[in-house]
């Protein structure tokens, strides 16, 4: 029977195996999802398959640099305990180094990369899953390139729960690292207020214009107050306008300029951003065990 892309995706979501492995298992099982999972288990992917429906929202971020290329990645596990062990950390670095070397276009392409004789990056991840007993997934990555006149700055905070990667023109490695540290700590969303999309500004303006404390004020006063609040809003989310974390008397823009540099771009990853974590009621779980 013909196997659909939707079936392949469902099996991959449940087992974390590669696309071709999922398709082969579905072909062998005539499209039966449960049989396909059993086939994958028989082929040594049992733990990965059993863990497939769990939420991997813990983990670590990491930055690998190779010449004029750098990669920032997020690798997830189910618990922070596993994220802290040697096997996970070795995998984290291996994944980042592979991605920075080959620059895959997306996660699927990254998982298909060969990292050894007959072994893909996905196989390596599944192997670590089998060792740790927890689902491990490559959630996302960004590959960044720079010119010879530009400098990378990288910083990881709280044992890799947050990482940032910045590119500056001029300056120095020390300056770039200080900016990366600021980005990790303060979490700006854009380099400058010029980068903030018009729709984001419009939405904030609508919210501020509807503020109850502005009701009844003359339009000219109201307009000035809204403009002031928008300016403050932009300063809070724009890196260059933020007070520098190591010296609040100057902005990031002033700090960089004083060191003959300028910020070109940045990426910030925080583990679990946007992942809905499963909340477990311990008392309820214990009651179920005893019931």
ZAKEBA-456332 format. One record per residue (C-alpha): residue number from 1; residue in three letters; x, y, z. Coordinates in pm, 1 decimal. Layout:
BEGIN
SITE  NUM  ALA  X  Y  Z
...
END
This chain:
BEGIN
SITE  1  UNK  0.0  0.0  0.0
SITE  2  UNK  100.5  363.3  -49.7
SITE  3  UNK  245.8  525.3  259.6
SITE  4  UNK  151.6  889.7  313.9
SITE  5  UNK  368.3  1169.6  448.4
SITE  6  UNK  122.3  1209.6  737.8
SITE  7  UNK  177.9  846.3  842.0
SITE  8  UNK  554.4  889.0  829.8
SITE  9  UNK  531.7  1206.2  1038.5
SITE  10  UNK  311.2  1038.5  1300.7
SITE  11  UNK  550.8  746.1  1335.8
SITE  12  UNK  851.1  981.1  1357.1
SITE  13  UNK  674.7  1188.7  1625.9
SITE  14  UNK  611.6  873.5  1829.4
SITE  15  UNK  954.1  714.8  1788.3
SITE  16  UNK  1208.4  986.9  1704.2
SITE  17  UNK  1351.4  772.0  1423.7
SITE  18  UNK  1464.8  907.8  1088.2
SITE  19  UNK  1229.6  959.4  795.3
SITE  20  UNK  1357.4  665.8  589.8
SITE  21  UNK  1351.2  429.6  889.5
SITE  22  UNK  991.3  532.9  959.3
SITE  23  UNK  888.0  482.6  596.4
SITE  24  UNK  1054.9  138.9  573.3
SITE  25  UNK  882.8  24.7  893.1
SITE  26  UNK  543.8  141.2  763.9
SITE  27  UNK  596.9  -34.9  430.9
SITE  28  UNK  691.1  -358.4  612.0
SITE  29  UNK  385.1  -331.7  835.7
SITE  30  UNK  144.6  -237.0  553.5
SITE  31  UNK  76.3  97.3  715.2
SITE  32  UNK  -9.5  -41.3  1060.6
SITE  33  UNK  133.9  212.3  1308.4
SITE  34  UNK  153.1  -23.7  1608.1
SITE  35  UNK  320.8  -295.9  1403.6
SITE  36  UNK  565.7  -40.5  1266.5
SITE  37  UNK  658.1  64.6  1620.4
SITE  38  UNK  711.3  -300.5  1712.9
SITE  39  UNK  935.4  -347.5  1409.1
SITE  40  UNK  1146.2  -50.3  1514.2
SITE  41  UNK  1173.7  -191.7  1864.5
SITE  42  UNK  1290.6  -522.0  1722.6
SITE  43  UNK  1562.4  -338.6  1532.7
SITE  44  UNK  1714.1  -196.1  1850.2
SITE  45  UNK  1509.9  122.7  1877.1
SITE  46  UNK  1287.6  -2.7  2157.2
SITE  47  UNK  1364.3  259.6  2418.6
SITE  48  UNK  1339.7  542.3  2170.8
SITE  49  UNK  1001.6  413.6  2054.6
SITE  50  UNK  864.8  373.5  2406.7
SITE  51  UNK  973.9  723.9  2494.7
SITE  52  UNK  835.1  877.4  2177.6
SITE  53  UNK  516.1  1019.9  2328.0
SITE  54  UNK  688.5  1185.8  2622.3
SITE  55  UNK  765.7  1555.7  2639.5
SITE  56  UNK  1133.8  1644.6  2625.1
SITE  57  UNK  1133.1  1999.6  2761.0
SITE  58  UNK  1455.7  1999.9  2961.2
SITE  59  UNK  1804.8  1981.7  2815.3
SITE  60  UNK  2084.5  2217.7  2722.9
SITE  61  UNK  2192.1  2474.6  2466.3
SITE  62  UNK  2541.2  2499.2  2323.8
SITE  63  UNK  2747.6  2705.9  2080.7
SITE  64  UNK  3016.7  2556.1  1855.9
SITE  65  UNK  3251.5  2779.2  1656.7
SITE  66  UNK  3464.1  2674.0  1360.7
SITE  67  UNK  3646.8  2953.1  1179.2
SITE  68  UNK  3394.5  3193.9  1030.9
SITE  69  UNK  3099.1  2970.1  1110.8
SITE  70  UNK  2916.9  2908.7  1438.3
SITE  71  UNK  2616.0  2701.1  1537.1
SITE  72  UNK  2387.9  2743.1  1836.6
SITE  73  UNK  2172.0  2440.2  1918.7
SITE  74  UNK  1910.4  2319.1  2165.5
SITE  75  UNK  1911.2  1950.7  2257.6
SITE  76  UNK  1623.8  1835.8  2477.6
SITE  77  UNK  1578.9  1560.3  2734.4
SITE  78  UNK  1293.1  1473.3  2968.1
SITE  79  UNK  1470.2  1568.7  3291.1
SITE  80  UNK  1746.0  1808.4  3392.5
SITE  81  UNK  1917.8  1513.2  3563.2
SITE  82  UNK  1990.4  1345.2  3229.7
SITE  83  UNK  2081.9  1681.4  3074.7
SITE  84  UNK  2363.2  1702.3  3327.2
SITE  85  UNK  2520.5  1361.7  3266.0
SITE  86  UNK  2831.0  1285.0  3062.1
SITE  87  UNK  2655.7  1095.2  2781.1
SITE  88  UNK  2418.2  1384.0  2712.2
SITE  89  UNK  2698.3  1641.4  2722.2
SITE  90  UNK  2913.2  1439.1  2482.8
SITE  91  UNK  2616.7  1412.0  2246.0
SITE  92  UNK  2543.9  1784.6  2277.9
SITE  93  UNK  2894.1  1877.8  2163.9
SITE  94  UNK  2900.0  1615.3  1889.7
SITE  95  UNK  2570.2  1741.0  1746.9
SITE  96  UNK  2680.9  2105.5  1756.3
SITE  97  UNK  3017.5  2029.1  1595.0
SITE  98  UNK  2851.0  1824.6  1319.9
SITE  99  UNK  2601.9  2101.1  1245.0
SITE  100  UNK  2865.0  2375.7  1232.6
SITE  101  UNK  3073.1  2164.1  995.0
SITE  102  UNK  2799.9  2069.7  746.6
SITE  103  UNK  2546.7  2358.5  779.8
SITE  104  UNK  2227.1  2154.5  723.8
SITE  105  UNK  1918.8  2349.2  616.1
SITE  106  UNK  1686.1  2216.6  885.7
SITE  107  UNK  1652.4  1962.3  1167.7
SITE  108  UNK  1549.0  1682.4  931.7
SITE  109  UNK  1858.4  1737.1  718.1
SITE  110  UNK  2074.8  1752.7  1030.0
SITE  111  UNK  1943.1  1419.5  1157.8
SITE  112  UNK  2026.9  1257.1  822.9
SITE  113  UNK  2393.7  1364.9  834.2
SITE  114  UNK  2643.2  1079.0  848.5
SITE  115  UNK  2867.4  1091.1  1154.1
SITE  116  UNK  3031.8  753.9  1118.6
SITE  117  UNK  3033.4  443.1  904.7
SITE  118  UNK  2667.8  364.1  843.8
SITE  119  UNK  2553.9  591.2  1128.6
SITE  120  UNK  2353.0  910.7  1105.2
SITE  121  UNK  2324.9  1186.9  1361.3
SITE  122  UNK  1976.5  1057.0  1438.9
SITE  123  UNK  2120.5  709.8  1507.2
SITE  124  UNK  2365.7  869.1  1749.4
SITE  125  UNK  2083.2  1048.1  1931.2
SITE  126  UNK  1880.5  725.2  1951.1
SITE  127  UNK  2186.1  545.5  2087.8
SITE  128  UNK  2215.2  799.0  2370.3
SITE  129  UNK  1839.8  770.0  2431.3
SITE  130  UNK  1887.2  397.0  2483.2
SITE  131  UNK  2172.3  458.4  2728.9
SITE  132  UNK  1995.9  725.8  2934.6
SITE  133  UNK  1645.7  579.5  2919.4
SITE  134  UNK  1499.5  917.7  2827.1
SITE  135  UNK  1373.5  1066.2  2503.0
SITE  136  UNK  1635.1  1301.9  2355.5
SITE  137  UNK  1556.9  1531.7  2063.6
SITE  138  UNK  1734.4  1793.3  1856.9
SITE  139  UNK  1481.4  2074.2  1878.1
SITE  140  UNK  1642.2  2356.8  1681.5
SITE  141  UNK  1963.8  2516.2  1565.4
SITE  142  UNK  2092.4  2823.2  1382.5
SITE  143  UNK  2410.1  2837.5  1174.8
SITE  144  UNK  2568.5  3183.3  1158.7
SITE  145  UNK  2847.2  3298.0  926.8
SITE  146  UNK  3069.7  3603.4  962.4
SITE  147  UNK  3335.1  3784.7  760.7
SITE  148  UNK  3702.8  3813.4  849.9
SITE  149  UNK  3645.4  4163.5  991.8
SITE  150  UNK  3366.4  4045.2  1220.8
SITE  151  UNK  3388.1  3868.4  1557.0
SITE  152  UNK  3177.2  3601.4  1725.3
SITE  153  UNK  3079.8  3632.5  2089.5
SITE  154  UNK  2929.6  3329.7  2267.3
SITE  155  UNK  2807.0  3282.1  2621.0
SITE  156  UNK  2624.6  3005.1  2808.8
SITE  157  UNK  2441.6  3068.3  3134.3
SITE  158  UNK  2322.0  2834.2  3409.0
SITE  159  UNK  2509.8  2529.9  3278.2
SITE  160  UNK  2372.2  2574.5  2927.5
SITE  161  UNK  2006.0  2642.5  3003.7
SITE  162  UNK  2055.3  2967.5  2808.8
SITE  163  UNK  2307.3  3037.6  2532.2
SITE  164  UNK  2363.1  3336.4  2308.9
SITE  165  UNK  2565.5  3400.0  1997.2
SITE  166  UNK  2642.9  3749.9  1868.8
SITE  167  UNK  2826.2  3888.3  1565.5
SITE  168  UNK  2995.7  4227.7  1593.2
SITE  169  UNK  3188.2  4434.6  1341.8
SITE  170  UNK  3517.5  4556.6  1486.7
SITE  171  UNK  3558.9  4552.5  1863.3
SITE  172  UNK  3725.0  4246.4  2015.9
SITE  173  UNK  3646.6  3894.4  2134.4
SITE  174  UNK  3617.6  4024.3  2489.6
SITE  175  UNK  3366.5  4291.5  2385.9
SITE  176  UNK  3169.1  4037.8  2181.7
SITE  177  UNK  3154.3  3798.6  2478.3
SITE  178  UNK  3035.0  4079.6  2708.6
SITE  179  UNK  2750.5  4154.6  2466.9
SITE  180  UNK  2665.1  3783.8  2445.3
SITE  181  UNK  2650.7  3776.3  2825.8
SITE  182  UNK  2414.6  4074.6  2824.9
SITE  183  UNK  2190.6  3903.8  2566.5
SITE  184  UNK  2175.1  3583.7  2774.7
SITE  185  UNK  2083.1  3777.4  3089.0
SITE  186  UNK  1843.8  4044.8  2956.8
SITE  187  UNK  1683.3  3865.0  2659.5
SITE  188  UNK  1641.8  4141.2  2398.5
SITE  189  UNK  1422.8  4054.1  2102.3
SITE  190  UNK  1577.5  4274.3  1832.1
SITE  191  UNK  1912.7  4440.7  1763.7
SITE  192  UNK  1764.2  4792.3  1731.6
SITE  193  UNK  1424.0  4958.4  1732.6
SITE  194  UNK  1449.4  4977.4  1351.7
SITE  195  UNK  1425.0  4598.1  1343.7
SITE  196  UNK  1096.1  4583.7  1536.6
SITE  197  UNK  815.8  4489.6  1292.9
SITE  198  UNK  554.4  4759.6  1231.5
SITE  199  UNK  275.8  4525.7  1343.3
SITE  200  UNK  442.9  4476.6  1682.1
SITE  201  UNK  462.6  4853.8  1733.1
SITE  202  UNK  102.7  4898.5  1613.7
SITE  203  UNK  -24.2  4635.4  1855.2
SITE  204  UNK  156.1  4794.7  2150.6
SITE  205  UNK  26.5  5137.8  2048.2
SITE  206  UNK  -329.8  5004.0  2043.2
SITE  207  UNK  -284.1  4854.5  2390.0
SITE  208  UNK  -137.8  5173.4  2533.7
SITE  209  UNK  -402.0  5395.5  2368.4
SITE  210  UNK  -672.5  5191.0  2538.0
SITE  211  UNK  -515.8  5222.4  2886.0
SITE  212  UNK  -769.3  5323.0  3147.3
SITE  213  UNK  -543.5  5591.1  3295.4
SITE  214  UNK  -557.8  5780.8  2965.0
SITE  215  UNK  -935.7  5797.3  2956.4
SITE  216  UNK  -1067.7  6153.0  2954.0
SITE  217  UNK  -732.5  6316.2  2882.2
SITE  218  UNK  -706.0  6563.6  2591.8
SITE  219  UNK  -595.1  6400.8  2264.3
SITE  220  UNK  -266.8  6592.7  2247.0
SITE  221  UNK  -170.2  6487.1  2601.6
SITE  222  UNK  -283.1  6132.6  2536.2
SITE  223  UNK  -76.4  6116.2  2216.9
SITE  224  UNK  239.7  6237.2  2392.9
SITE  225  UNK  195.0  5985.4  2674.4
SITE  226  UNK  144.9  5699.1  2428.1
SITE  227  UNK  455.9  5806.4  2233.0
SITE  228  UNK  658.0  5803.5  2554.8
SITE  229  UNK  535.1  5456.7  2643.7
SITE  230  UNK  611.1  5324.7  2296.2
SITE  231  UNK  964.3  5465.4  2321.5
SITE  232  UNK  1010.5  5288.8  2655.4
SITE  233  UNK  866.1  4964.9  2512.0
SITE  234  UNK  1109.7  4972.3  2219.1
SITE  235  UNK  1404.3  5042.3  2449.7
SITE  236  UNK  1313.8  4738.2  2660.1
SITE  237  UNK  1311.8  4492.3  2368.1
SITE  238  UNK  1593.1  4642.0  2155.1
SITE  239  UNK  1947.4  4533.8  2243.6
SITE  240  UNK  2123.8  4859.9  2155.2
SITE  241  UNK  1891.3  5073.1  2369.9
SITE  242  UNK  1912.0  4855.7  2681.3
SITE  243  UNK  2120.8  4955.6  2981.3
SITE  244  UNK  2440.3  4749.8  2959.9
SITE  245  UNK  2428.7  4471.9  3218.2
SITE  246  UNK  2787.3  4533.7  3337.3
SITE  247  UNK  2748.3  4912.3  3356.0
SITE  248  UNK  2395.5  5050.4  3375.0
SITE  249  UNK  2524.9  5406.3  3322.4
SITE  250  UNK  2563.5  5335.1  2951.2
SITE  251  UNK  2356.0  5161.4  2687.0
SITE  252  UNK  2477.5  4861.0  2491.3
SITE  253  UNK  2512.8  5088.7  2187.1
SITE  254  UNK  2738.1  5325.2  2383.8
SITE  255  UNK  2946.4  5037.6  2519.7
SITE  256  UNK  3001.1  4888.7  2174.1
SITE  257  UNK  3077.9  5226.3  2012.6
SITE  258  UNK  3331.1  5307.7  2284.9
SITE  259  UNK  3512.5  4990.5  2183.3
SITE  260  UNK  3505.9  5070.6  1810.5
SITE  261  UNK  3246.3  4809.4  1728.4
SITE  262  UNK  2887.7  4764.4  1612.0
SITE  263  UNK  2639.4  4479.5  1659.5
SITE  264  UNK  2536.4  4298.1  1341.8
SITE  265  UNK  2314.0  4015.4  1469.9
SITE  266  UNK  2243.7  3781.0  1758.6
SITE  267  UNK  2066.3  3456.5  1845.4
SITE  268  UNK  1946.9  3359.6  2193.1
SITE  269  UNK  1819.1  3014.0  2292.6
SITE  270  UNK  1662.0  2925.7  2624.5
SITE  271  UNK  1583.3  2562.0  2696.3
SITE  272  UNK  1214.9  2478.4  2667.2
SITE  273  UNK  1102.6  2812.4  2525.2
SITE  274  UNK  752.1  2758.8  2391.1
SITE  275  UNK  731.0  2390.7  2490.3
SITE  276  UNK  427.2  2302.7  2697.2
SITE  277  UNK  565.8  2108.4  2989.5
SITE  278  UNK  363.4  1832.3  3148.2
SITE  279  UNK  271.0  1919.9  3507.0
SITE  280  UNK  258.7  1615.8  3729.0
SITE  281  UNK  62.5  1599.6  4053.8
SITE  282  UNK  296.0  1390.4  4271.8
SITE  283  UNK  27.5  1306.4  4529.3
SITE  284  UNK  -204.5  1187.0  4253.9
SITE  285  UNK  68.6  975.9  4096.9
SITE  286  UNK  147.6  811.4  4432.1
SITE  287  UNK  -222.6  745.5  4493.6
SITE  288  UNK  -247.9  572.9  4154.4
SITE  289  UNK  49.9  353.5  4238.7
SITE  290  UNK  -106.8  251.0  4570.4
SITE  291  UNK  -458.9  212.8  4432.5
END
